[in-house]
Amino acid sequence: MSTAEERFSKLDLEELLNLLSTTSTETDAIRKHILRRTTHLIDEVVEESFPQSGFPQEELFHAGYLGLLNAVYNVDLSHGKSFHNYAKNLIKGEIRQHIRDRLKPSEFPRWLQDLNRQMEAAEERLLQKTGQLPSLSELAEAVNITKEGIAEIFKARKALNFVSLKEEERKNDPAPTIDLTKIISKHPDPFPIQHRIRIASALEKLDDLQQFLLKSLFPPSKS
């Protein structure tokens, strides 16, 4: 064991965190020790919040580890919270997102998911600019989509962002019907959103057709 390894191994977690915030050297070694000391938090989060998720513990552990890495590499964003609470919140968030990504994408077209992300980015920009969440009218102006169209996108967002943590409860998760004809441009546009939706939908259908043809041309072996 190197001298640095010995020195870090004798420090408790708070001392390591303080050292990480006050030094510009050996940060990788310090983070390595912090990760070793806090990996157990992932198991705690899985046991506390996802015991009936229907996903293997190992899979959730790998997702949660990304949250722990995020916490260790962004300690300065904890805003005074204890590291344990800060890290567990990020671990939980990563696991939730992993479950959501595994279960939800196939229920809505990819273009609708992309449009939802663009809406979220616009909301964030307006929030930073004004200091408050935008109204429906303000958001409609920012993205040039009618209020009725935004309401339809919000329906999809609710379904995309909500996933029951318990496997047995997912059958009751929201699955609204989206009226795509209402998602139209609010103001005249050389390339209105309704035209972009038609093109994106057609391209996705072509992609599905391509996958079908490939499977037909190269069927799996029966051996």
SELO-73943 format. One record per residue: residue number from 1; residue in three letters; x, y, z of N, C-alpha, C in turn. Coordinates in steps of 0.05 Angstrom, whole numbers, plus 5000, padded with zeros to 4 digits. Each point is the difference from the previous one (the first is absolute). Example, Ala and Ser with C-alpha at 12.3 -4.5 7.8 and 13.67 -1.06 7.14 Angstrom:
2
     n   res    n_x    n_y    n_z   ca_x   ca_y   ca_z    c_x    c_y    c_z
     1   ALA   5264   4886   5156   4982   5024   5000   5018   5024   5000
     2   SER   4993   5021   4986   5016   5024   5001   4985   5022   5014
end
This chain:
223
     n   res    n_x    n_y    n_z   ca_x   ca_y   ca_z    c_x    c_y    c_z
     1   MET   5017   4976   5000   4983   5024   5000   5018   5025   5000
     2   SER   4994   5019   4982   5016   5024   4998   4996   5018   5024
     3   THR   5017   5020   5003   4998   5018   5023   4973   5015   4998
     4   ALA   4992   5009   4976   4975   5014   4997   4976   4982   5007
     5   GLU   5002   4975   4991   4978   4981   5006   4997   4996   5030
     6   GLU   5023   4998   5014   4999   4996   5029   4988   5025   5013
     7   ARG   5008   5023   4991   4990   5025   5012   4970   5003   4996
     8   PHE   4990   4994   4975   4972   5003   4995   4983   4979   5015
     9   SER   5011   4976   5003   4986   4978   5013   4995   5006   5030
    10   LYS   5016   5019   5011   4997   5006   5029   4980   5023   5004
    11   LEU   4991   5013   4978   4981   5022   5003   4972   4990   4999
    12   ASP   4982   5013   5015   4972   4992   4997   4987   5014   4976
    13   LEU   4975   4995   4995   4987   5010   4976   5000   5031   5000
    14   GLU   4993   5012   5022   4999   5030   5001   5027   5012   4994
    15   GLU   5021   4987   5011   5026   5010   4995   5008   4998   4971
    16   LEU   4992   4978   4987   5006   4996   4972   4985   5021   4983
    17   LEU   4975   5005   5007   4984   5020   4985   5012   5028   5003
    18   ASN   5009   5006   5025   5012   5026   5004   5026   5003   4984
    19   LEU   5015   4978   5000   5026   5000   4986   4995   5004   4970
    20   LEU   4979   4987   4990   4993   5002   4971   4993   5028   4993
    21   SER   4988   5015   5018   4991   5027   4993   5022   5021   5004
    22   THR   5022   4992   5013   5021   5019   5006   5026   4995   4985
    23   THR   5002   4978   4985   5025   4994   4986   4995   4997   4970
    24   SER   5020   5005   4985   4998   4997   4971   5017   4977   4990
    25   THR   5012   4985   5019   5017   4978   4993   4989   4974   5012
    26   GLU   5006   4978   4988   4992   4973   5010   4970   4997   5002
    27   THR   4985   5016   4984   4971   4999   5002   4989   4973   4991
    28   ASP   5013   4987   4980   4990   4974   4991   5003   4979   5022
    29   ALA   5022   5001   5015   5004   4981   5022   4980   5005   5022
    30   ILE   4994   5026   5006   4981   5006   5021   4973   4990   4992
    31   ARG   4991   5006   4976   4974   4991   4990   4998   4969   5002
    32   LYS   5021   4987   4993   5001   4971   5001   4993   4990   5028
    33   HIS   5012   5013   5020   4995   4992   5028   4972   5007   5008
    34   ILE   4989   5023   4991   4973   5007   5007   4980   4980   4988
    35   LEU   5005   4991   4975   4983   4980   4988   5000   4974   5015
    36   ARG   5024   4992   5009   5002   4975   5016   4983   5002   5025
    37   ARG   5001   5024   5013   4986   5003   5026   4970   5002   4997
    38   THR   4991   5007   4976   4971   5006   4997   4985   4982   4981
    39   THR   5013   4980   4989   4987   4982   4981   4975   4986   5013
    40   HIS   5002   4996   5027   4978   4987   5014   4974   5016   4998
    41   LEU   5002   5026   4993   4976   5017   4998   4982   4990   4977
    42   ILE   5012   4989   4979   4984   4990   4978   4982   4977   5009
    43   ASP   5011   4981   5015   4984   4978   5010   4978   5010   5018
    44   GLU   5006   5020   5016   4980   5011   5018   4977   5012   4984
    45   VAL   5006   5015   4979   4979   5013   4984   4983   4978   4986
    46   VAL   5013   4980   4990   4985   4978   4986   4982   4987   5020
    47   GLU   5009   4994   5024   4984   4986   5020   4977   5018   5010
    48   GLU   5006   5026   5003   4980   5018   5011   4978   5008   4980
    49   SER   5008   5005   4975   4982   5012   4981   4992   4982   4976
    50   PHE   5014   4979   4995   4995   4984   4976   4998   4970   5006
    51   PRO   4989   4992   5023   5001   4971   5007   4982   4983   4982
    52   GLN   4979   5012   4988   4981   4985   4984   4999   5012   4971
    53   SER   5023   5008   4991   5001   5013   4974   4997   4981   4977
    54   GLY   5007   4974   5005   4999   4980   4978   5026   4999   4985
    55   PHE   5020   5016   5008   5026   5001   4987   5021   4986   5017
    56   PRO   5019   4986   4988   5021   4987   5016   5016   5021   5016
    57   GLN   5008   4992   5024   5015   5019   5018   5026   5009   4986
    58   GLU   5013   4982   4986   5025   5007   4987   4996   5021   4979
    59   GLU   4978   4999   4985   4995   5020   4980   4995   5027   5012
    60   LEU   4984   5000   5022   4995   5026   5014   5025   5011   5013
    61   PHE   5018   4982   5009   5025   5008   5012   5017   5015   4979
    62   HIS   5001   4990   4976   5016   5013   4979   4989   5028   4994
    63   ALA   4973   5002   4999   4988   5026   4995   5006   5019   5023
    64   GLY   4997   4990   5024   5005   5017   5024   5028   5009   5002
    65   TYR   5019   4984   4990   5028   5007   5002   5006   5026   4984
    66   LEU   4985   5004   4978   5003   5025   4985   4992   5024   5017
    67   GLY   4979   4996   5016   4992   5022   5018   5021   5005   5022
    68   LEU   5012   4979   5010   5021   5004   5020   5024   5014   4988
    69   LEU   5008   4992   4976   5022   5014   4986   4994   5030   4996
    70   ASN   4975   5005   4992   4992   5028   4997   5003   5015   5026
    71   ALA   4992   4988   5022   5002   5013   5026   5029   5006   5007
    72   VAL   5018   4980   4996   5028   5002   5008   5014   5021   4983
    73   TYR   4993   5002   4974   5013   5019   4982   4987   5027   5001
    74   ASN   4978   5003   5014   4987   5026   5002   4992   5006   5029
    75   VAL   5018   4995   5018   4995   5005   5029   4992   5029   5005
    76   ASP   5011   5018   4985   4994   5028   5004   4971   5008   4995
    77   LEU   4985   4982   4987   4972   5006   4994   4981   4990   5021
    78   SER   5011   4989   5022   4983   4989   5022   4986   5022   5016
    79   HIS   5010   5025   4997   4987   5024   5013   4996   4995   5030
    80   GLY   5021   4990   5013   4999   4997   5029   4986   4975   5011
    81   LYS   4988   4984   4982   4988   4975   5009   5021   4980   5008
    82   SER   4993   4982   5018   5019   4979   5006   5006   4984   4975
    83   PHE   5024   4990   4998   5008   4986   4975   4982   4975   4997
    84   HIS   4994   4986   5022   4984   4976   4998   4973   5006   4987
    85   ASN   4986   5021   5010   4974   5007   4989   5002   5009   4971
    86   TYR   5021   5016   4994   5004   5011   4973   5005   4976   4981
    87   ALA   5018   4982   5008   5006   4978   4982   4976   4981   4997
    88   LYS   4985   4995   5021   4978   4982   4998   4978   5012   4981
    89   ASN   4997   5026   5001   4981   5013   4982   5008   4996   4970
    90   LEU   5026   5003   4995   5009   4997   4972   4999   4970   4992
    91   ILE   5006   4982   5018   4999   4972   4994   4971   4992   4994
    92   LYS   4981   5010   5016   4972   4994   4996   4991   5011   4973
    93   GLY   5009   5024   4993   4992   5012   4975   5010   4984   4976
    94   GLU   5025   4990   5001   5010   4984   4978   4985   4974   4997
    95   ILE   4993   4988   5022   4986   4974   4999   4972   5005   4989
    96   ARG   4986   5021   5009   4974   5007   4989   5002   5003   4970
    97   GLN   5020   5016   4991   5003   5005   4971   5006   4975   4985
    98   HIS   5015   4982   5012   5006   4974   4986   4975   4984   4996
    99   ILE   4983   4998   5021   4975   4986   4998   4982   5012   4979
   100   ARG   4999   5027   5001   4983   5015   4981   5009   4994   4971
   101   ASP   5027   5002   4996   5011   4995   4973   4995   4972   4990
   102   ARG   5000   4981   5018   4996   4972   4993   4971   4994   4993
   103   LEU   4982   5015   5012   4971   4993   4997   4984   5018   4982
   104   LYS   5008   5025   4997   4982   5019   4987   5006   5006   4971
   105   PRO   5024   4999   4990   5005   5011   4973   4983   4988   4978
   106   SER   4994   4975   5002   4985   4987   4978   4971   5009   4998
   107   GLU   4990   5013   5021   4971   5007   5000   4994   5025   4984
   108   PHE   5020   5016   4994   4996   5025   4985   5021   5002   4978
   109   PRO   4994   5013   4978   5020   5003   4979   5024   5016   5010
   110   ARG   5022   4995   4987   5025   5013   5009   4998   5030   4996
   111   TRP   4986   5009   4978   4998   5029   4996   4985   5014   5022
   112   LEU   4980   4986   5012   4985   5012   5022   5017   5002   5025
   113   GLN   5017   4981   5005   5018   5001   5022   5020   5023   4996
   114   ASP   5010   5003   4975   5018   5022   4994   4986   5027   5004
   115   LEU   4976   5002   4991   4985   5025   5003   4995   5007   5029
   116   ASN   4995   4980   5016   4997   5004   5029   5025   5011   5012
   117   ARG   5024   4989   4992   5025   5010   5010   5005   5029   4992
   118   GLN   4992   5007   4975   5002   5028   4991   4983   5019   5017
   119   MET   4976   4990   5007   4982   5016   5017   5013   5004   5027
   120   GLU   5011   4979   5011   5013   5003   5027   5023   5020   4999
   121   ALA   5015   4999   4978   5023   5019   4997   4989   5029   4998
   122   ALA   4978   5004   4986   4988   5027   4998   4990   5009   5027
   123   GLU   4988   4982   5015   4991   5007   5027   5023   5009   5018
   124   GLU   5022   4985   4997   5024   5007   5016   5011   5027   4993
   125   ARG   5001   5006   4974   5010   5026   4991   4983   5023   5011
   126   LEU   4973   4996   4998   4982   5021   5010   5002   5003   5030
   127   LEU   5003   4978   5014   5003   5001   5029   5025   5015   5008
   128   GLN   5022   4995   4986   5025   5014   5006   4997   5030   4993
   129   LYS   4985   5006   4980   4998   5028   4991   4982   5017   5018
   130   THR   4978   4988   5010   4980   5015   5015   5000   4993   5030
   131   GLY   5011   4977   5007   5000   4992   5028   4975   4986   5008
   132   GLN   4982   4994   4981   4975   4986   5007   4992   4982   4976
   133   LEU   4984   4980   5006   4992   4982   4979   4982   5014   4980
   134   PRO   5004   4995   4974   4984   5014   4980   4971   4991   5000
   135   SER   4983   5019   4991   4971   4993   4997   4998   4984   4974
   136   LEU   4976   4989   4995   4995   4985   4976   5003   5018   4975
   137   SER   4991   5025   5003   5002   5019   4978   5029   5007   4993
   138   GLU   5016   5004   5021   5028   5007   4997   5015   4977   4987
   139   LEU   4993   4975   5008   5013   4977   4989   4992   4996   4971
   140   ALA   4975   5005   4994   4990   4998   4972   5015   5019   4982
   141   GLU   5005   5025   5009   5015   5019   4984   5029   4991   4997
   142   ALA   5011   4989   5021   5029   4993   4999   5005   4978   4980
   143   VAL   4982   4981   4998   5005   4976   4983   4983   5001   4974
   144   ASN   4983   5020   4997   4982   5003   4977   4983   4975   4996
   145   ILE   4986   4993   5021   4981   4978   4998   4975   5010   5015
   146   THR   4976   4995   4989   4976   5009   5013   4997   4989   5028
   147   LYS   4984   5013   5017   4996   4991   5027   4987   4973   5001
   148   GLU   4982   4995   4981   4988   4973   4998   5020   4979   4994
   149   GLY   5020   5006   4983   5021   4981   4993   5017   4995   5024
   150   ILE   5007   5021   5015   5017   4996   5024   4985   4983   5020
   151   ALA   4974   5003   5003   4985   4984   5018   5002   4970   4993
   152   GLU   5000   4994   4974   5003   4972   4991   5028   4990   5007
   153   ILE   5020   5017   4996   5028   4992   5007   5002   4995   5030
   154   PHE   4986   5016   5016   5001   4996   5029   4988   4973   5008
   155   LYS   4979   4992   4985   4988   4974   5005   5022   4978   4997
   156   ALA   5015   5002   4978   5021   4981   4995   5021   5001   5021
   157   ARG   5007   5025   5009   5020   5003   5020   4992   4986   5026
   158   LYS   4975   5002   5007   4991   4987   5025   5005   4970   4998
   159   ALA   4994   4988   4977   5004   4972   4997   5029   4993   4998
   160   LEU   5016   5017   4987   5028   4994   4997   5015   5002   5026
   161   ASN   4992   5019   5017   5015   5006   5024   4990   4985   5025
   162   PHE   4978   4985   4997   4989   4986   5023   5003   4970   4996
   163   VAL   5014   4988   5018   5003   4971   5000   4997   4990   5029
   164   SER   4980   4982   5004   4997   4989   5027   5025   4984   5007
   165   LEU   5009   5003   5025   5024   4985   5008   4994   4971   5005
   166   LYS   4975   4993   5005   4993   4972   5005   4989   4988   4974
   167   GLU   5011   4977   4994   4992   4987   4974   4970   4995   4998
   168   GLU   4988   4992   5022   4971   4993   5000   4982   5025   4995
   169   GLU   5011   5024   5005   4984   5024   4998   5002   5013   4972
   170   ARG   5019   4991   4984   5005   5013   4974   4977   4998   4980
   171   LYS   4983   4980   5004   4978   4997   4981   4980   5023   5003
   172   ASN   5002   5015   5022   4983   5023   5004   5014   5027   4994
   173   ASP   5024   4999   4990   5014   5024   4993   4985   5015   4978
   174   PRO   5001   5027   4999   4986   5015   4980   5008   4993   4972
   175   ALA   4980   4996   4982   5005   4994   4972   4980   5016   4983
   176   PRO   5002   5026   4999   4980   5017   4987   5001   4997   4970
   177   THR   4978   5007   4987   4999   5001   4971   5008   5028   4991
   178   ILE   5020   5002   4983   5010   5026   4991   4987   5007   4973
   179   ASP   4988   5023   4998   4988   5009   4975   5022   5016   4985
   180   LEU   5014   4987   4982   5022   5013   4986   4991   5022   4981
   181   THR   4975   5000   4992   4990   5021   4982   4999   5028   5013
   182   LYS   5001   5000   5027   5000   5025   5014   5027   5013   5004
   183   ILE   5021   4985   4994   5027   5011   5002   5007   5014   4975
   184   ILE   4995   5025   4998   5004   5016   4976   5014   5027   5008
   185   SER   5012   5013   4981   5014   5025   5005   4980   5022   5007
   186   LYS   5008   5016   5020   4983   5023   5008   5000   5022   4980
   187   HIS   5024   5006   4989   5004   5021   4980   5010   4988   4974
   188   PRO   4996   5014   4978   5010   4990   4974   5030   4993   5001
   189   ASP   5007   4978   4988   5028   4991   5002   5007   4987   4973
   190   PRO   5023   5005   4989   5008   4988   4974   5000   4969   5002
   191   PHE   5004   4990   5024   5001   4971   5003   4984   4993   5026
   192   PRO   4974   5002   4999   4983   4997   5024   5003   4973   5013
   193   ILE   4994   5000   5026   5004   4977   5016   4983   4976   4990
   194   GLN   4976   5005   4990   4983   4978   4991   5012   4986   4975
   195   HIS   5015   5015   4984   5014   4988   4977   5024   4984   5009
   196   ARG   5014   5010   5020   5023   4985   5011   4991   4974   5013
   197   ILE   4977   5001   5013   4989   4976   5013   4994   4979   4979
   198   ARG   4987   5008   4978   4994   4981   4979   5025   4987   4988
   199   ILE   5020   5016   4996   5025   4989   4988   5013   4981   5020
   200   ALA   5002   5009   5026   5012   4983   5021   4985   4973   5003
   201   SER   4973   5002   4999   4984   4975   5003   5005   4982   4976
   202   ALA   5002   5011   4976   5005   4983   4977   5028   4987   5001
   203   LEU   5019   5016   5009   5028   4989   5003   5001   4977   5020
   204   GLU   4985   5003   5022   5000   4979   5020   4986   4975   4989
   205   LYS   4979   5004   4984   4987   4976   4988   5019   4987   4981
   206   LEU   5016   5015   4985   5019   4989   4982   5021   4984   5015
   207   ASP   5008   5011   5023   5019   4986   5017   4989   4973   5009
   208   ASP   4974   5000   5008   4988   4975   5008   4999   4980   4977
   209   LEU   4994   5011   4976   4999   4983   4976   5027   4988   4994
   210   GLN   5021   5017   5003   5027   4991   4995   5007   4977   5019
   211   GLN   4993   5003   5025   5006   4979   5019   4985   4974   4994
   212   PHE   4975   5003   4990   4984   4976   4993   5013   4986   4976
   213   LEU   5008   5016   4979   5012   4988   4977   5026   4986   5006
   214   LEU   5016   5013   5018   5026   4987   5007   4995   4974   5014
   215   LYS   4980   4999   5017   4994   4975   5014   4990   4979   4981
   216   SER   4985   5009   4979   4990   4981   4981   5022   4989   4982
   217   LEU   5019   5018   4993   5022   4991   4983   5021   4983   5015
   218   PHE   5003   5005   5025   5019   4986   5017   4987   4989   5025
   219   PRO   4983   4980   4996   4985   4989   5024   5020   4986   5018
   220   PRO   4993   4999   5026   5018   4987   5019   5002   4970   4994
   221   SER   5023   4989   5006   5004   4971   4996   4982   4984   5017
   222   LYS   4990   4977   4989   4983   4982   5015   5015   4977   5013
   223   SER   5026   5001   4998   5016   4978   5011   5000   5002   5031
end
